[in-house]
Amino acid sequence: MLITAGEHDPTTASPSKQQWALGVAAVAIATAVGVGLAVWAGGRHDEATQPVGDPVVFLRGIVTHIADNDYDRIWPSLHPAQQRVATRTVYVNCEALTPIPGHLDWIRLVRSKDEQINVPGDRGIVPSKAVTFRLKLSEPVLDESVIVTQTVHAVAVDGRWRWILSPKRFGIYRSRSCPGADTSQTGA
């Protein structure tokens, strides 16, 4: 569950609620970028057109934009099979209902490895780059922070890197709901 816009008021929240909010935000980042098994079968049929760019740099940018609540900017690089379910308007509006409080202090690479995975919303097992980052999210007004370690995946689709939603998060979108939000208010 993520924190909705009106739930976190740093001027009135207790220290335990503040720390909980940062923890929830860290989990939100992890979940949003694909905690688990996923990648698109399209990368399998066109492996000759591997992206030129570094998948670690690509995923670092995705995680950074999610931490900045910049969902509109990252949607175009979401896996195409997942874009058909989480359309741009739905994805951006749903994610905006539960913004990540605070800001990203730093992001560090822990490891990067090749991994075969399934992409929610598509068929088949495909190669991916599994990248593990360690992140520090902080709320400077509250002088609170949380450090999280998270693995995310990039997959090649038509010569470009694409990121994926986790199976759980993709399932929420497929059910026409918004993650962590009351769907009666979202219209999703």
C-alpha positions in Angstrom: 0.0 0.0 0.0 1.2 3.5 -0.8 0.6 6.8 1.0 -2.1 8.9 -0.6 -1.7 12.6 -1.1 -3.4 13.7 2.1 -2.2 11.0 4.4 1.3 12.2 5.1 1.7 15.6 6.7 5.3 16.0 8.0 4.3 18.8 10.3 1.8 16.7 12.3 2.9 13.1 11.8 4.6 11.3 14.7 8.2 10.0 14.2 7.0 6.4 13.9 4.4 7.4 11.2 7.1 9.4 9.4 9.5 6.5 9.4 6.7 4.2 8.3 5.9 6.6 5.4 9.5 6.5 4.2 9.5 2.7 4.5 6.3 2.5 2.5 7.8 4.8 -0.1 10.8 2.6 -0.5 8.6 -0.4 -1.0 6.6 1.5 -3.5 9.7 2.3 -5.6 10.7 -1.4 -5.5 7.3 -2.6 -6.4 6.7 0.0 -9.2 9.8 -1.0 -11.1 9.4 -4.7 -11.1 10.3 -6.6 -8.1 10.1 -10.1 -9.3 10.0 -12.1 -12.4 9.2 -10.3 -15.7 10.2 -9.6 -19.2 8.7 -9.5 -22.7 8.7 -12.4 -25.2 9.4 -9.9 -28.0 13.0 -9.5 -26.9 13.4 -13.2 -27.7 12.5 -13.0 -31.3 14.8 -10.1 -32.1 17.9 -10.6 -30.1 20.0 -9.3 -33.0 18.8 -5.8 -32.2 20.1 -5.4 -28.7 20.0 -1.9 -27.3 23.3 0.1 -27.6 22.9 1.8 -24.2 23.8 0.4 -20.8 20.8 -1.3 -19.0 22.2 -0.2 -15.6 22.1 3.4 -16.6 18.6 3.0 -18.1 17.2 1.4 -14.9 19.0 3.9 -12.7 17.1 6.6 -14.6 13.8 4.8 -14.2 14.2 4.4 -10.4 15.3 8.0 -10.1 12.2 9.3 -11.9 9.9 7.1 -9.9 11.4 8.5 -6.7 10.7 11.9 -8.1 7.1 10.9 -8.9 7.8 11.7 -12.5 5.5 8.9 -13.9 4.7 10.6 -17.2 8.3 10.6 -18.2 8.9 6.9 -17.6 5.7 5.5 -19.1 7.0 5.5 -22.7 9.7 3.1 -21.8 7.4 0.7 -19.9 7.2 -2.7 -21.7 4.6 -2.5 -24.6 2.6 -5.5 -23.4 2.2 -3.7 -20.0 1.4 -0.4 -21.7 -1.7 -2.0 -23.3 -3.0 -2.7 -19.8 -1.6 0.3 -17.8 -2.3 3.0 -20.4 -0.4 6.3 -20.0 -3.4 8.2 -18.5 -4.3 5.3 -16.1 -0.7 4.7 -15.0 0.2 8.4 -14.5 -3.1 9.2 -12.7 -3.0 6.1 -10.5 0.7 6.5 -9.5 0.0 10.2 -8.7 -2.6 9.1 -6.1 0.2 7.7 -4.0 3.3 9.9 -4.4 6.5 9.0 -2.8 7.3 11.4 0.1 10.7 12.8 0.5 13.5 12.5 -2.1 16.1 10.2 -3.3 19.5 11.0 -1.6 21.5 8.4 -3.5 21.3 5.2 -5.6 24.2 2.7 -5.8 24.7 -0.3 -7.9 25.0 -3.5 -6.0 25.1 -6.0 -8.9 24.0 -6.6 -12.4 23.4 -10.0 -14.0 21.7 -11.7 -16.9 18.5 -13.5 -15.9 15.7 -15.4 -17.8 12.3 -14.2 -16.7 8.6 -14.0 -17.7 6.9 -10.7 -18.3 3.4 -10.2 -16.7 1.0 -9.5 -19.6 3.0 -11.5 -22.2 4.0 -15.1 -22.9 7.3 -16.9 -22.8 10.6 -16.7 -21.0 13.0 -14.0 -22.2 16.5 -12.7 -21.3 16.7 -9.7 -19.0 19.3 -7.7 -17.2 18.6 -8.0 -13.5 20.0 -4.9 -11.7 20.2 -4.6 -7.9 20.4 -1.1 -6.5 20.7 0.2 -2.9 18.6 3.4 -2.4 18.4 6.0 0.3 15.2 8.0 0.5 15.1 10.9 2.9 12.6 13.4 4.3 14.9 16.4 5.2 12.2 18.4 7.1 11.7 15.4 9.4 15.4 14.3 9.4 14.3 10.8 8.6 15.6 8.4 6.0 15.3 4.7 4.9 17.7 2.5 2.9 16.4 -0.2 0.6 17.9 -2.8 -1.7 15.9 -3.7 -4.7 16.3 -5.7 -7.9 14.7 -4.4 -11.2 14.7 -5.7 -14.7 15.4 -4.3 -18.2 14.6 -6.2 -21.3 15.4 -5.5 -25.0 12.3 -4.8 -27.2 12.9 -3.8 -30.8 16.4 -2.4 -30.1 15.4 -0.4 -27.0 15.6 -1.1 -23.2 12.2 -1.4 -21.5 11.3 -1.7 -17.8 8.6 -3.8 -16.3 6.0 -3.7 -13.6 6.1 -6.5 -11.0 3.6 -9.3 -11.4 1.6 -8.0 -8.4 1.5 -4.4 -9.6 0.7 -5.5 -13.1 -2.2 -7.7 -11.7 -3.6 -4.6 -9.9 -3.7 -2.7 -13.2 -5.1 -5.6 -15.0 -8.0 -5.7 -12.5 -8.7 -2.1 -13.4 -7.6 -0.8 -10.0 -5.0 1.6 -8.8 -2.2 0.4 -6.5 -2.8 1.5 -3.0 -5.9 3.5 -3.8 -9.7 3.3 -3.5 -10.8 2.5 -7.1 -14.1 4.3 -6.5 -12.1 7.5 -6.6 -9.8 6.7 -9.5 -12.1 5.7 -12.3 -9.6 3.1 -13.3 
